[in-house]
Amino acid sequence: MAMSPSPYGSDDGGYRPMAEINVTPLVDVMLVLLVIFMVTAPLMMVGVPVQLPKTSAAKVSQTSRPVVVSINREGKVFLREEEIAQDTLLGRLAALKKETPDAPVYVRADRTIPYGRVMEAMGVVTQAGFARVSLIAEGASAPPAK
């Protein structure tokens, strides 16, 4: 037990017990534990490397060919590789939905096309009944090394 001198003086020599908790060691230990967990947590997320066995079973069938709606720089609409008029897009997409109801739809547009135009194309795709619609973009290039 720690002792501190009494400012008032007392019969036991001027010292009385100090009633304070020193939290510095507790904080030090907690900071060390925090650093340990911060370093080890990402290591625990890595999968276990295994060598999978070989099999002669047939491969799982891939989903059907995706439906790609593209808008080029001039604003022309393409369904897959075929140019199509904007007013016939909904009918063609509905026909494709009947043929392959689980097909994913990718919307591609030139970067200079206004955002509203891209949203119109996505609206037509969802009107046709497709639930899985994705936007296609290029990956960002790495910044040049200094």
Phi, psi and omega per residue, in radians:
M1 nan 2.328 -3.123
A2 -1.378 2.657 -3.135
M3 -2.185 2.555 3.072
S4 -2.302 2.587 -3.135
P5 -1.184 2.444 3.140
S6 -1.473 2.270 3.138
P7 -1.251 -0.319 -3.082
Y8 -1.695 -0.186 -3.064
G9 1.335 2.567 3.128
S10 -2.659 3.075 -3.069
D11 -1.306 -0.365 -3.056
D12 -1.632 0.397 3.050
G13 1.753 0.099 3.063
G14 1.609 0.145 3.136
Y15 -2.047 2.487 3.062
R16 -2.393 2.785 -3.106
P17 -1.153 2.500 3.122
M18 -1.607 2.216 -3.054
A19 -1.823 0.821 3.113
E20 -2.123 2.586 3.115
I21 -1.752 2.296 3.098
N22 -1.553 1.917 -3.065
V23 -1.661 -0.032 -3.114
T24 -1.033 -0.825 3.109
P25 -1.093 -0.616 3.120
L26 -1.134 -0.761 3.120
V27 -1.127 -0.718 3.118
D28 -1.051 -0.802 -3.136
V29 -1.123 -0.742 -3.130
M30 -1.141 -0.658 3.102
L31 -1.166 -0.682 3.092
V32 -1.122 -0.753 3.109
L33 -1.117 -0.681 3.110
L34 -1.069 -0.777 3.124
V35 -1.115 -0.730 3.131
I36 -1.061 -0.810 3.141
F37 -1.190 -0.600 3.115
M38 -1.157 -0.591 -3.134
V39 -1.376 -0.706 -3.043
T40 -1.473 -0.412 -3.088
A41 -1.051 -0.820 3.114
P42 -1.119 -0.522 3.132
L43 -1.201 -0.500 -3.129
M44 -1.339 -0.283 -3.124
M45 -1.440 -0.258 -3.097
V46 -1.246 2.384 3.132
G47 -1.231 2.785 3.132
V48 -1.408 2.207 3.122
P49 -1.275 2.176 3.116
V50 -2.339 2.717 3.041
Q51 -1.793 1.949 -3.073
L52 -1.318 2.559 3.116
P53 -1.274 2.728 3.111
K54 -1.562 2.603 -3.130
T55 -2.418 2.733 3.104
S56 -1.797 0.161 3.131
A57 -1.183 2.666 3.133
A58 -1.159 2.586 3.113
K59 -1.214 2.649 3.089
V60 -1.176 2.340 -3.087
S61 -1.136 2.405 3.102
Q62 -1.304 2.726 3.070
T63 -1.147 2.836 -3.092
S64 -1.080 2.885 -3.119
R65 -0.985 2.288 -3.093
P66 -1.207 2.668 3.072
V67 -1.623 2.158 -3.100
V68 -1.999 2.118 3.054
V69 -1.866 2.118 -3.090
S70 -2.092 2.565 3.032
I71 -2.206 2.078 -3.090
N72 -1.507 -3.086 -3.060
R73 -1.050 -0.587 -3.132
E74 -1.416 -0.098 3.132
G75 1.602 0.135 3.110
K76 -1.325 2.476 -3.101
V77 -1.755 2.387 3.117
F78 -2.171 2.420 3.011
L79 -1.928 1.969 -2.907
R80 1.026 -2.033 3.134
E81 -1.854 0.054 -3.037
E82 -1.734 2.248 3.083
E83 -1.216 2.430 -3.067
I84 -2.454 2.570 3.095
A85 -1.287 2.553 -3.104
Q86 -1.013 -0.663 -3.080
D87 -1.306 -0.305 3.106
T88 -1.723 -0.044 -3.096
L89 -1.095 -0.768 -3.100
L90 -1.069 -0.768 3.136
G91 -1.115 -0.726 3.136
R92 -1.172 -0.699 3.114
L93 -1.158 -0.682 3.104
A94 -1.097 -0.667 3.106
A95 -1.153 -0.722 3.087
L96 -1.145 -0.582 3.115
K97 -1.130 -0.647 3.111
K98 -1.203 -0.642 -3.135
E99 -1.230 -0.878 -3.093
T100 -2.308 1.526 -3.043
P101 -1.186 -0.369 -3.098
D102 -1.763 0.198 -3.094
A103 -1.234 2.373 3.049
P104 -1.340 2.665 -3.141
V105 -2.067 2.261 3.099
Y106 -1.964 2.270 3.093
V107 -1.880 2.148 3.117
R108 -2.072 2.447 3.095
A109 -2.585 2.577 3.077
D110 -1.100 2.570 -3.076
R111 -1.138 -0.315 -3.133
T112 -1.522 -0.138 3.133
I113 -1.253 2.375 3.109
P114 -1.083 2.577 -3.110
Y115 -1.001 -0.698 -3.132
G116 -1.058 -0.624 3.131
R117 -1.154 -0.696 3.107
V118 -1.157 -0.700 3.132
M119 -1.160 -0.589 3.056
E120 -1.079 -0.766 3.131
A121 -1.110 -0.717 3.114
M122 -1.162 -0.606 3.083
G123 -1.107 -0.705 3.107
V124 -1.132 -0.683 3.134
V125 -1.110 -0.768 -3.140
T126 -1.253 -0.539 3.065
Q127 -1.106 -0.585 3.141
A128 -1.251 -0.213 3.067
G129 1.859 0.053 3.123
F130 -1.364 2.326 -3.129
A131 -1.728 -0.491 -3.094
R132 -1.731 1.688 -3.120
V133 -2.111 2.277 3.141
S134 -2.250 2.577 3.038
L135 -1.664 2.429 -3.133
I136 -1.807 2.336 3.099
A137 -2.479 2.785 3.057
E138 -1.429 2.631 3.057
G139 -1.239 2.558 3.119
A140 -1.229 2.428 3.109
S141 -1.382 2.678 -3.127
A142 -1.205 2.537 3.125
P143 -1.167 2.599 -3.106
P144 -1.109 2.505 3.141
A145 -1.255 2.502 -3.133
K146 -1.695 nan nan
